[in-house]
Amino acid sequence: MSHRIVEFAEGPALLHVRNNQLAVDREGLDTFTTPLSEIAVLVLTHPRVQLTQSVIAGLSACGGTVVVCDHKYLPAAMLLPLQANFVQTERYAKQAQVTEPLRKRLWQQLVQAKIRAQARALEAVAGSDGGLKPMAERVRSGDVDNLEAQAARRYWPLLFNDPHFRRGNEGPNQNNHLNYGYAILRGVMARATCAAGLHPSFGLNHHNRYNPFCLADDLMEPFRPIVDLAVAQWVEKNDPSEPLDGETKRWILERLVCRFEVDGEERTLFDCAGQLAASVMRAIMSGAKELEVPEPGNHL
């Protein structure tokens, strides 16, 4: 799979296909081309970006994802390929029959990995895990004690060194930055679930009837702190109330496409997403209760 995220935000552009390559025409500049197969996520932000049907069809055939942003420059829609795995019908059927105990066991491991990742993010910005590592070990099947929420209440004020910060509050603050990063991460994870032959709507814990990406939302949880850390490092030197501009988005995207240390190896977020989705697929197909959850460490 490709590991590139390409965003068009700086000005008008016409996107079309030439010899299996994405061709980009911009006024006053030479035509830029890049193989469709190298694009993992295409982000359309500028209101005057135009593209042909062949761009969508070609990118989908290569397994890519298209994210469309709204007038606030935040992602508003996503397009995923339909034919991502040749045995997906069989796997969809197994997904629909996953037992409650298995879902709870898998969710437990995802929450544990998320809290450990939050602890690493706190260590990077504050020098201490804030007591989150021991909390991760106490998560039980299905997270019946809601330790995910307990960890969040401790995590956010420490991450931003702001006792009044609340995740999700409307306003000109770093929530806009987080929402942007999460939307891109969601696209990466939805792409990985489709590539593994899983349907992104059939979740393990998320189950909102109006959410078409419940499983993707479940599986992105251990990787959210990658976005959190990028935003925390940004607001250390910048005003979070400023609009989400191109420089800010580039900072976030660069930290999503860099390489991380995972078990002594160099890995990308795309590698980690694919490994986790494949592990969930094997658990669903076999009933195995143990997941392989990659836990990215430091940027390399």
C-alpha positions as CSV (number, residue, x, y, z in Angstrom):
1,M,0.0,0.0,0.0
2,S,1.0,3.6,-0.7
3,H,1.9,5.9,2.3
4,R,1.2,9.3,0.7
5,I,-1.5,11.8,1.8
6,V,-2.0,14.5,-0.8
7,E,-4.0,17.6,0.0
8,F,-5.1,20.4,-2.4
9,A,-5.7,23.5,-0.3
10,E,-3.6,26.4,-1.6
11,G,-5.4,27.3,-4.8
12,P,-7.5,26.3,-7.7
13,A,-6.5,23.1,-9.5
14,L,-7.8,20.7,-12.2
15,L,-7.2,17.0,-11.5
16,H,-7.4,14.4,-14.2
17,V,-5.8,11.1,-15.2
18,R,-3.0,10.7,-17.8
19,N,-1.3,7.3,-18.3
20,N,-2.5,5.9,-14.9
21,Q,-1.1,9.0,-13.3
22,L,-2.8,11.8,-11.4
23,A,-2.2,15.0,-13.5
24,V,-2.6,18.4,-11.8
25,D,-3.0,21.5,-13.8
26,R,-2.6,24.9,-12.0
27,E,-2.5,28.3,-13.6
28,G,1.0,29.5,-14.3
29,L,2.6,26.2,-13.3
30,D,3.7,23.1,-15.3
31,T,1.5,20.1,-15.1
32,F,2.4,17.9,-12.1
33,T,2.0,14.1,-12.3
34,T,2.2,11.3,-9.7
35,P,1.1,7.6,-10.0
36,L,-2.4,7.0,-8.6
37,S,-1.1,3.9,-7.0
38,E,1.1,6.0,-4.7
39,I,-1.7,8.0,-3.2
40,A,-3.3,6.6,0.0
41,V,-5.5,9.6,0.8
42,L,-6.5,12.5,-1.4
43,V,-7.8,15.5,0.5
44,L,-9.8,18.1,-1.4
45,T,-9.9,21.4,0.5
46,H,-9.8,24.4,-1.8
47,P,-13.3,25.3,-3.1
48,R,-12.1,25.6,-6.7
49,V,-10.5,22.2,-7.0
50,Q,-12.1,20.3,-9.9
51,L,-11.6,16.6,-10.8
52,T,-12.7,14.2,-13.5
53,Q,-14.6,11.0,-12.9
54,S,-11.5,9.0,-13.9
55,V,-9.6,10.4,-10.9
56,I,-12.2,8.9,-8.5
57,A,-12.4,5.7,-10.4
58,G,-8.7,5.3,-10.8
59,L,-7.9,6.1,-7.2
60,S,-10.6,3.7,-6.0
61,A,-9.2,1.0,-8.2
62,C,-5.8,1.4,-6.4
63,G,-7.5,1.3,-3.0
64,G,-7.2,5.0,-2.2
65,T,-9.5,7.2,-0.2
66,V,-10.9,10.6,-1.1
67,V,-11.7,13.1,1.7
68,V,-13.7,16.2,0.9
69,C,-13.5,19.3,3.2
70,D,-16.2,21.8,3.9
71,H,-16.1,25.7,4.0
72,K,-14.5,25.5,7.4
73,Y,-11.7,23.4,5.9
74,L,-12.7,20.5,8.0
75,P,-13.3,17.0,6.4
76,A,-17.0,16.6,5.6
77,A,-17.2,13.4,3.4
78,M,-15.2,10.4,2.5
79,L,-15.1,8.0,-0.5
80,L,-13.9,4.4,0.0
81,P,-13.3,1.7,-2.7
82,L,-16.0,-1.0,-2.9
83,Q,-13.7,-3.8,-4.1
84,A,-10.9,-3.8,-1.7
85,N,-10.6,-7.6,-1.0
86,F,-11.8,-10.5,-3.1
87,V,-13.2,-12.5,-0.1
88,Q,-15.0,-9.6,1.5
89,T,-18.5,-11.0,1.2
90,E,-17.5,-14.0,3.3
91,R,-15.8,-11.8,5.9
92,Y,-18.8,-9.4,6.0
93,A,-21.0,-12.4,7.0
94,K,-18.6,-13.4,9.8
95,Q,-18.5,-9.8,11.0
96,A,-22.2,-9.7,11.4
97,Q,-22.1,-12.8,13.6
98,V,-19.3,-11.8,16.0
99,T,-20.3,-12.8,19.5
100,E,-20.7,-10.3,22.3
101,P,-17.9,-11.8,24.4
102,L,-15.4,-11.6,21.5
103,R,-16.3,-8.0,20.8
104,K,-15.8,-7.1,24.4
105,R,-12.5,-8.8,24.6
106,L,-11.2,-7.1,21.5
107,W,-12.4,-3.7,22.7
108,Q,-10.6,-4.2,26.0
109,Q,-7.3,-4.6,24.1
110,L,-8.0,-1.5,22.0
111,V,-8.7,0.6,25.0
112,Q,-5.6,-0.6,26.8
113,A,-3.5,0.3,23.8
114,K,-5.1,3.7,23.6
115,I,-4.4,4.6,27.2
116,R,-0.8,3.4,26.9
117,A,-0.4,5.6,23.8
118,Q,-1.9,8.5,25.8
119,A,0.7,7.8,28.5
120,R,3.5,8.0,25.9
121,A,2.1,11.3,24.6
122,L,2.1,12.8,28.1
123,E,5.6,11.6,28.7
124,A,6.7,13.4,25.5
125,V,5.2,16.7,26.4
126,A,5.1,16.7,30.3
127,G,7.8,14.2,31.3
128,S,5.3,12.0,33.1
129,D,2.6,9.5,32.2
130,G,0.1,11.1,34.6
131,G,-0.6,7.7,36.1
132,L,-2.2,6.4,32.9
133,K,0.0,3.3,32.5
134,P,-1.3,1.5,35.6
135,M,-4.8,2.5,34.6
136,A,-4.4,0.7,31.3
137,E,-3.7,-2.5,33.1
138,R,-7.0,-2.3,35.0
139,V,-9.2,-2.2,31.9
140,R,-11.5,-5.3,31.9
141,S,-13.4,-7.0,29.1
142,G,-15.7,-4.5,27.4
143,D,-14.2,-1.7,29.6
144,V,-17.1,-2.1,32.0
145,D,-15.5,0.4,34.4
146,N,-15.3,3.0,31.6
147,L,-11.6,3.6,32.2
148,E,-11.3,5.1,28.8
149,A,-13.3,8.1,30.0
150,Q,-11.5,8.2,33.3
151,A,-8.2,8.3,31.5
152,A,-9.5,11.1,29.2
153,R,-10.5,13.3,32.1
154,R,-6.9,13.1,33.4
155,Y,-5.2,13.2,30.0
156,W,-6.5,16.3,28.2
157,P,-5.7,18.9,30.9
158,L,-2.2,17.5,31.3
159,L,-1.6,17.2,27.5
160,F,-2.3,20.9,26.9
161,N,-1.3,22.1,30.4
162,D,-4.7,23.6,30.7
163,P,-7.1,22.5,33.5
164,H,-10.1,24.1,31.6
165,F,-9.6,22.3,28.3
166,R,-12.4,20.0,27.3
167,R,-12.4,17.8,24.3
168,G,-15.2,18.6,21.8
169,N,-16.0,22.1,23.0
170,E,-16.9,24.4,20.1
171,G,-14.8,27.5,19.7
172,P,-11.5,28.7,18.3
173,N,-9.2,26.3,20.0
174,Q,-7.2,23.2,19.4
175,N,-10.4,21.1,19.0
176,N,-10.4,22.2,15.4
177,H,-6.9,20.9,14.9
178,L,-7.7,17.6,16.6
179,N,-10.9,17.2,14.5
180,Y,-8.9,17.7,11.3
181,G,-6.2,15.1,12.3
182,Y,-8.8,12.6,13.4
183,A,-10.7,12.9,10.1
184,I,-7.5,12.0,8.2
185,L,-6.7,9.2,10.6
186,R,-10.2,7.9,10.1
187,G,-9.7,7.8,6.4
188,V,-6.5,5.8,6.8
189,M,-8.2,3.3,9.2
190,A,-11.3,3.0,7.0
191,R,-9.0,2.2,4.0
192,A,-7.1,-0.4,6.1
193,T,-10.4,-2.1,7.2
194,C,-11.6,-2.4,3.6
195,A,-8.2,-3.8,2.5
196,A,-8.6,-6.5,5.1
197,G,-12.0,-7.5,3.7
198,L,-13.9,-6.0,6.6
199,H,-16.9,-3.6,6.5
200,P,-16.1,-0.3,8.3
201,S,-19.7,-0.1,9.5
202,F,-19.8,-3.2,11.7
203,G,-18.1,-2.0,14.9
204,L,-16.9,-3.7,18.0
205,N,-17.9,-0.9,20.4
206,H,-19.1,2.0,18.3
207,H,-22.7,1.2,17.1
208,N,-24.4,4.5,16.2
209,R,-26.9,3.6,13.5
210,Y,-26.1,6.7,11.6
211,N,-22.3,6.1,11.6
212,P,-21.0,4.3,8.5
213,F,-17.5,3.9,10.0
214,C,-18.1,2.3,13.3
215,L,-15.3,-0.3,13.0
216,A,-12.8,2.3,11.6
217,D,-13.6,4.5,14.7
218,D,-13.0,1.5,17.0
219,L,-9.6,0.7,15.4
220,M,-8.3,4.2,15.2
221,E,-8.5,4.6,19.0
222,P,-5.0,3.4,19.7
223,F,-3.6,5.8,17.1
224,R,-5.4,9.0,18.1
225,P,-2.6,10.1,20.5
226,I,-0.4,10.5,17.4
227,V,-2.6,13.3,16.4
228,D,-2.9,14.6,20.0
229,L,0.8,14.8,20.3
230,A,1.2,16.6,17.0
231,V,-1.4,19.2,18.0
232,A,0.1,19.6,21.5
233,Q,3.5,20.3,20.1
234,W,2.0,22.8,17.7
235,V,0.1,24.8,20.3
236,E,3.2,25.0,22.5
237,K,4.5,27.6,20.0
238,N,1.4,28.8,18.3
239,D,-2.0,30.3,19.2
240,P,-4.7,27.5,19.0
241,S,-7.4,30.1,18.5
242,E,-5.9,31.0,15.1
243,P,-7.7,29.5,12.0
244,L,-6.7,26.1,10.8
245,D,-4.4,27.2,7.9
246,G,-2.2,25.3,5.5
247,E,0.9,25.5,7.7
248,T,-0.9,23.9,10.6
249,K,-2.4,21.2,8.5
250,R,1.0,20.4,7.0
251,W,2.4,20.1,10.5
252,I,-0.2,17.5,11.4
253,L,0.0,15.6,8.1
254,E,3.8,15.4,8.2
255,R,3.5,13.7,11.6
256,L,1.0,11.2,10.3
257,V,3.1,10.1,7.4
258,C,6.5,9.9,9.1
259,R,8.1,6.7,10.4
260,F,7.8,5.4,14.0
261,E,9.6,3.0,16.1
262,V,7.5,-0.1,16.6
263,D,9.1,-3.1,18.4
264,G,12.5,-2.0,17.3
265,E,11.5,-1.6,13.6
266,E,10.7,1.4,11.5
267,R,7.0,1.5,10.6
268,T,4.5,3.9,9.1
269,L,1.1,4.6,10.4
270,F,-0.3,2.9,7.3
271,D,1.7,-0.3,8.2
272,C,0.3,-0.2,11.7
273,A,-3.3,0.4,10.6
274,G,-3.0,-2.5,8.1
275,Q,-1.5,-4.8,10.7
276,L,-4.3,-4.0,13.2
277,A,-7.1,-4.5,10.7
278,A,-5.6,-7.8,9.6
279,S,-5.4,-8.9,13.2
280,V,-9.0,-8.0,13.8
281,M,-10.0,-9.9,10.6
282,R,-8.2,-13.0,11.8
283,A,-9.9,-12.8,15.2
284,I,-13.3,-12.5,13.6
285,M,-12.7,-15.4,11.2
286,S,-11.2,-17.7,13.8
287,G,-12.7,-16.5,17.1
288,A,-9.2,-15.9,18.5
289,K,-9.3,-13.4,21.4
290,E,-5.8,-11.9,21.2
291,L,-5.0,-8.9,18.9
292,E,-1.7,-7.7,17.5
293,V,-2.0,-4.0,18.3
294,P,1.1,-2.1,17.0
295,E,2.0,0.7,19.4
296,P,4.0,3.4,17.6
297,G,6.7,5.0,19.7
298,N,9.0,7.9,18.8
299,H,9.1,9.6,15.4
300,L,12.2,8.6,13.4
